[in-house]
Amino acid sequence: MTVSIRNSVRAAVMLLILTAVVTPASADWLLAPYAGVTFGGKANFGDVGTLSDNLEKKATFGVSAAWMGAGVIGFEADLGSTPNFFQNTSGDANFKFGDSNVTTLMANLLLGAPIGGTKGMGFRPYASGGAGLMRTSVSATSLFDGLSQNELGMNVGAGAHLFFSDNFGLRADVRYFRKLQKGNDGGADLDLGDLDFWRGTLGVTFRFGG
């Protein structure tokens, strides 16, 4: 699967312009700190081979800041971090990495369904998707050299806010993350990379505006 950078940028700009034009008077700011786990991950480290389904579940945490217009369309900045992401405790020395982490900073489009309205109690499911920075870091060990990379990544997912009042609620969220890399043709296109994982989180949501 190949993704054109130029076409992706054009689509993002068009969405920004369209949203700015049709922005409704009612809008919310949402701040959602969260914690959870990463799962279903796989990666490739060259000579080590593909660690398919060998990346263990790891604790993850982060925060999301979002703007939603009438609870229907909006944008989100999501910052997440997973310490010891590549560490494997199975006892196989070949897969025992040193300190490691994965940090993601994503800019996402949100599409929501404000069931029950945008005031007071309500249930708000949503879908999200976007792209941004995916930083991986592995410290040096006796077997491997240290490695740190800043690369483009993408994510898609869905979740829901359950509000108990105008300003407070809970959020459940599941997302899929994938690294992107340059295509084999050496052009401006991108291919799906060799690092991907799922992230499931729970958190609280603070709602402002309206």
Buried (B, 14 or more C-beta within 10 A) or exposed (E): EEBBBEEBEEEBEEEEEEBEEEBEEBBBBBBBBBEBBBBEBBBEBEEEEEBEEBBBBBEBBBBBBBBBBBBBBBBBBBBBBBBBBBBBEEEEEEBBBBBBBBBBBBBBBBBBEBEBEBBEEBEBBBBBBBBBBBBBBBBEEEEBEEBEEEBBBBBEBBBBBBBEEBBEBBBBBEBBBBBBBBBEEEEEBBBBBBBBBBBBBEBEBEBEEE
